[in-house]
């Protein structure tokens, strides 16, 4: 291979590495702290995700037009119901611009939700998390540290979270016992 052909190929490869690195820089990953975010609930009241510290938190982004969310969100709701009374907050964040579309989706697929429903109509918080699609789910420990990230959905995916949830629910916070 001659040098003239090698230089453009090398530049293309370096550009690709840089683009991938920049793209990953914005993605929330295991070990990262949960970003600060305040969203509105279905009644329009502000909810600060930081107020959930001390609980294990599952954050899921969804939309009414997401076909997979029709199955994933009710299964996530079942997780919330199964762990009712435990220090677990399951937060489902709709990125629908129009609340009526999200409400119609809920009426059809989740008429009696056990998850905490929040709205991110501009998908700004979703962008800060770096979620590339829906559904995208984050499991956060009691200290606000991301312990798992799942993009997309496959059947049995939420069942595979149960051992992690049990371990995180049993673990004390880092600040436990400190005055």
C-alpha positions as CSV (number, residue, x, y, z in Angstrom):
1,X,0.0,0.0,0.0
2,X,1.4,3.4,-0.9
3,X,1.6,6.4,1.4
4,X,-0.9,8.4,-0.5
5,X,-3.6,5.8,0.1
6,X,-2.5,5.3,3.7
7,X,-2.9,8.9,4.8
8,X,-6.6,9.3,3.9
9,X,-7.4,5.8,5.5
10,X,-5.5,6.8,8.7
11,X,-7.3,10.1,8.8
12,X,-10.7,8.4,8.4
13,X,-9.9,5.9,11.2
14,X,-8.7,8.7,13.5
15,X,-11.9,10.7,12.8
16,X,-14.0,7.7,13.5
17,X,-12.2,7.1,16.9
18,X,-12.7,10.7,17.8
19,X,-16.4,10.7,16.9
20,X,-17.0,7.5,18.9
21,X,-15.1,9.0,21.9
22,X,-17.1,12.2,21.8
23,X,-20.3,10.3,21.5
24,X,-19.5,8.1,24.5
25,X,-18.4,11.1,26.6
26,X,-22.1,12.1,26.9
27,X,-23.4,8.7,27.8
28,X,-24.1,7.9,31.4
29,X,-22.2,4.8,32.3
30,X,-21.9,2.4,35.2
31,X,-20.0,4.1,38.0
32,X,-21.2,7.6,37.0
33,X,-23.3,9.7,39.4
34,X,-27.0,10.2,38.5
35,X,-27.2,13.7,36.9
36,X,-29.1,16.4,38.6
37,X,-32.6,16.8,37.0
38,X,-35.9,18.3,38.0
39,X,-38.9,17.1,36.0
40,X,-42.6,17.6,36.2
41,X,-45.0,14.8,37.3
42,X,-48.4,14.2,35.6
43,X,-50.0,16.9,37.8
44,X,-47.3,19.5,36.9
45,X,-45.5,19.3,40.2
46,X,-41.6,19.5,40.1
47,X,-39.8,16.3,41.1
48,X,-36.0,16.4,41.7
49,X,-34.3,13.1,41.0
50,X,-31.7,14.0,43.7
51,X,-34.5,13.7,46.3
52,X,-34.5,10.0,45.6
53,X,-31.1,9.5,47.1
54,X,-31.2,6.9,49.8
55,X,-33.4,4.7,47.6
56,X,-32.5,2.3,44.9
57,X,-33.8,4.0,41.7
58,X,-34.7,2.7,38.3
59,X,-35.0,5.4,35.7
60,X,-36.6,4.5,32.4
61,X,-37.2,6.7,29.3
62,X,-40.2,5.9,27.2
63,X,-42.5,7.4,24.5
64,X,-46.0,6.7,23.2
65,X,-44.7,6.0,19.8
66,X,-42.2,3.4,21.0
67,X,-43.5,0.0,20.1
68,X,-41.3,-1.9,22.5
69,X,-42.4,0.4,25.4
70,X,-45.9,-1.2,25.1
71,X,-44.4,-4.3,26.6
72,X,-41.5,-2.9,28.6
73,X,-43.3,-0.3,30.6
74,X,-46.0,-2.7,32.0
75,X,-43.3,-5.1,32.9
76,X,-41.3,-2.3,34.7
77,X,-44.5,-1.5,36.5
78,X,-44.7,-5.1,37.7
79,X,-41.2,-4.6,39.2
80,X,-42.4,-1.6,41.1
81,X,-45.4,-3.5,42.3
82,X,-43.3,-6.5,43.4
83,X,-41.1,-4.2,45.4
84,X,-43.8,-2.0,46.9
85,X,-42.9,-1.0,50.4
86,X,-39.2,-1.3,49.8
87,X,-36.8,1.6,49.4
88,X,-37.1,1.4,45.6
89,X,-38.2,4.2,43.3
90,X,-39.2,3.3,39.7
91,X,-39.3,6.4,37.6
92,X,-40.8,6.3,34.1
93,X,-40.0,9.4,32.1
94,X,-42.0,10.2,29.0
95,X,-40.4,12.2,26.3
96,X,-43.7,12.8,24.5
97,X,-44.0,16.5,23.5
98,X,-47.8,16.3,24.0
99,X,-49.1,15.0,27.3
100,X,-52.3,13.8,25.7
101,X,-50.4,11.2,23.6
102,X,-48.6,9.9,26.7
103,X,-51.8,9.8,28.6
104,X,-53.5,7.9,25.8
105,X,-50.6,5.4,25.9
106,X,-51.0,5.0,29.6
107,X,-54.7,4.5,29.4
108,X,-54.1,1.7,26.9
109,X,-51.1,0.0,28.4
110,X,-50.7,1.1,32.0
111,X,-54.1,2.2,33.4
112,X,-53.1,1.9,37.1
113,X,-49.4,2.7,37.2
114,X,-47.2,1.8,40.2
115,X,-44.2,3.7,38.7
116,X,-43.6,7.4,39.3
117,X,-44.5,9.1,36.0
118,X,-42.5,12.1,35.0
119,X,-42.4,14.2,31.8
120,X,-39.4,15.3,29.7
121,X,-41.2,16.8,26.7
122,X,-38.0,18.3,25.1
123,X,-36.0,15.1,25.8
124,X,-33.4,17.4,27.5
125,X,-32.9,15.1,30.5
126,X,-32.7,12.1,28.2
127,X,-30.0,13.8,26.2
128,X,-28.0,14.6,29.5
129,X,-28.2,10.9,30.3
130,X,-27.0,10.1,26.8
131,X,-29.7,7.6,26.1
132,X,-29.6,6.8,22.4
133,X,-33.1,5.3,22.2
134,X,-36.1,3.9,24.0
135,X,-36.6,2.2,26.2
136,X,-33.3,3.0,28.1
137,X,-33.1,2.0,31.7
138,X,-30.7,3.0,34.4
139,X,-30.4,1.3,37.8
140,X,-29.0,3.6,40.5
141,X,-27.8,2.6,44.0
142,X,-28.8,4.4,47.2
143,X,-25.8,6.7,46.9
144,X,-26.8,8.0,43.5
145,X,-24.3,5.9,41.5
146,X,-25.4,4.2,38.3
147,X,-25.0,0.4,38.7
148,X,-26.5,-0.9,35.4
149,X,-27.6,0.5,32.0
150,X,-29.9,-1.3,29.6
151,X,-30.7,0.0,26.2
152,X,-33.5,-1.5,24.3
153,X,-35.7,-4.3,25.5
154,X,-35.8,-8.1,25.4
155,X,-38.1,-10.4,27.1
156,X,-36.7,-11.6,30.5
157,X,-34.5,-8.5,30.7
158,X,-36.2,-7.1,33.8
159,X,-36.1,-10.5,35.4
160,X,-32.4,-10.4,35.1
161,X,-32.4,-7.2,37.2
162,X,-33.8,-8.9,40.2
163,X,-30.5,-10.2,41.7
164,X,-29.0,-6.7,41.3
165,X,-32.0,-5.1,42.9
166,X,-31.9,-7.5,45.8
167,X,-28.2,-6.8,46.3
168,X,-28.6,-3.0,46.1
169,X,-31.7,-3.0,48.4
170,X,-29.8,-5.0,51.0
171,X,-26.7,-2.7,50.9
172,X,-26.5,0.3,53.2
173,X,-25.8,3.7,51.8
174,X,-22.2,4.9,52.0
175,X,-23.2,7.5,54.5
176,X,-25.0,5.0,56.8
177,X,-23.8,5.2,60.4
178,X,-22.0,8.5,59.9
179,X,-23.1,11.6,61.9
